[in-house]
Structure formats: C-alpha cells, structure tokens
C-alpha cells in the first residue's frame, strides 16, 4: 500500500483497516447465535413455532442466507419507500424475510404477518446482544492471537517529528 503524500502541516492521517476475513469459526459462532435467538423468539412470541432443534438450526441458516442474498436486493428496490419512512420500512422487510424463512423450512411456523414482525424485531435485538457477549473484545475490537487488542477501520492522527510548523 502506498503512503499518502506528506502534508505541510504538523499532523498526518494514517488509514488503518484491519478487517477479519471470513473464518469458519466466525460463521459457526454466528450460526449458533442465530439459532439460540430463534429458539428464544419462538418461546416468547405467540404465533411462532419451531418443531425441534434441528429445525431451529436449519431455519437460522435459511434466515441467514435470505438476509445475505435477498435482503440487500429488496432494500435497494424499496429504497425510496425506506427513505420516506425514515428507515422504518426495513422493519417490514425483516418481517417479510422472517415469514419467508417459515415458508421455506418445514417445521418452522409463523402464524401471521404481525408475529413475523415482532419475531424479526426480537430476533434482531437478541442476536445483537448475544453477538456482543460472544465476540472476543466486544464490538469494534478484535483480539489478536497474542492477546493484544486491535481496532478495525481506525483513522489514526499522529504528529510526525520534523514536520512541525514553525
């Protein structure tokens, strides 16, 4: 990566992007988190039923795939409506995808649209908090194998010696 040209000022900016790549461990943890969240949602929201734990695992996988592949397309197509509703229409999209997962997975039943809406909202909240608890270092930080904490997508401003304005 090329260094940015030196500025005449006393401070320079370094852009540091330390993203974690796709790993099977991260995928598996996410899948487990979504499965647990789905089981909790089925216990809390009336109108959502999961036949067994195998169905919960499959439903969490299907819901994840719908969110990865179909959700961005739907959000793009409904962008004007989402903007007009100040983003609240994304809740409707989440409910539709939650209901679609129930149609695709036998043994995962969502009774009606409102059950899907409340289920999707609760699923998002539970997944959010479980991800915070289960990811090492919390949100925005990653732990390296040596145990040191690194931050992702950081803009680091530092003073370069010898480049101070006089």
N, C-alpha and C positions, 0 to 999 in steps of 0.2 A: 504494500500500500504506500502511495506517495505521500510525503509530508506536505501540508499546506505551506504556501509561501509565507515567509516571515513578515510580520507586520511591523510597522514603525512604532507601534505602541509598546507598552511595558508588559502586556499580558497576551498570551496566545491561547487558543482553544484547541483541545485535542478531542476528537470524537472517538469514543471507545464503545465498541459493540461486541459484547461477549455473550452471544446467544448460545443457549444449549441446543445442540442438534437433536434430531429425533432419536430417541432411545427406546428400546423395548421396555425398560424399567419405567420410564415416564408414562408410556402408553398403558402399561398394566396397572399402574397406580391410578391413573385417570379412569380407567375402566372399572376398577374396584370402587372408586369414589362414586361414580355414577350409578353403579349397581346398588350400593348402600343407600344413596339418596333416593333412588327409585323405590326401594323397599320401604323406606320411611314415608315417602309420599303416599304409597298405597295404603299404609296404615293410618295416615292422617286425613286424607281427602276421601270423602264419601263419593262413590261412583267410579273409583279406580280400584281394579282388582288384578292381582298377579297370582297365577296358579301355583307356581313353585319357584325355587331359587334358580333353577336352570332357565326358566322363562325370564326371570329378572335379569340374568346375565345377558341373554340374547336381546331383550328389549333395550337394555342400556347400550349394547353395541349398535343396534339399529338406530336408536335415537342419536347416538354419536355420529354415525355415518350420515344421517339426514342433516344434522347440524353442520357437518363439514362440507358436504357436497350440494345440498339443496338450499339451505338457508341463505348463503350469500346471493344466489340467483334470485330468490324470492325478494330479498331485501333490495336488490338492485332494481327489480321490476316494480316494486312498490315504493320506491324512494320518494316520489312527490307526496304520496299519502303519509309516509313516515315523517317527512319534514313538516307537513301541515299539522300533524298530530303531536309535534314536538317529541317524536320518538316513541310515543305510547303504542303506536301500531305494531312495534316489534313484539309487544306482549301478545298481540293477536297472532302474529306469525309463529311465535313459540308455542302457543296453544294449538295451532293447526298442525305443526310438526309433531307435537306430543300425541295428538289424536291420530295422525298418520302412522306413527310407530305402533299404535294399538291395532290399527287395521292390518299392518304387515306381520305382526307377531301373534301367533295363536297362543292363547292363554294370558295375554295382556289385554285387559278390557278397560276402556274408558267409556263411561255411560253416555256422556253428552259433552257439548262444547264447553260449558262452564266448569265441569270437572276437569277438562283438559286445560283450561286457562289457569285455574287455581293450582292444578298439579304442576304445570310448567313453571309457574311463578315460585312455588315452594321448592321444586326440583332445583331451580337456579340458585336460590338462597342457600339451601342445604349443601349443594355442590361447592358453592363459593367458600363457605366456612370449612368444609372438610378439606378442600384444597389448601387453605391457609394452614390448617393443622398438620396435614400430612407432607407438605413440601418442605424440604430442609431449608432453614433460613427464612421462611415466610415469603411474602410476595415481593418481587423485585430483586431479591437477593438470591444468589446461588452459593452453595458450599463447594469448594474445590476438594479434590481428594486429600490435599494436605491439611484441610480443616480451615483454611482462610476464607473469609467472606469476600465475594466479588459482586459488584453491581453490574447489571446489564443496562445498555443504552444510556451511558453516562456522558455528559459533557463536562470535561474537566478543564477548568480555567486555572492556569498557573503562570507565575511570573518567571520569565526566562532571564537568568543572570546575564548582565552585559547589554541588555536591550531596554533598560530603563530610560525614560525620557529625562532629560536634564533641564 
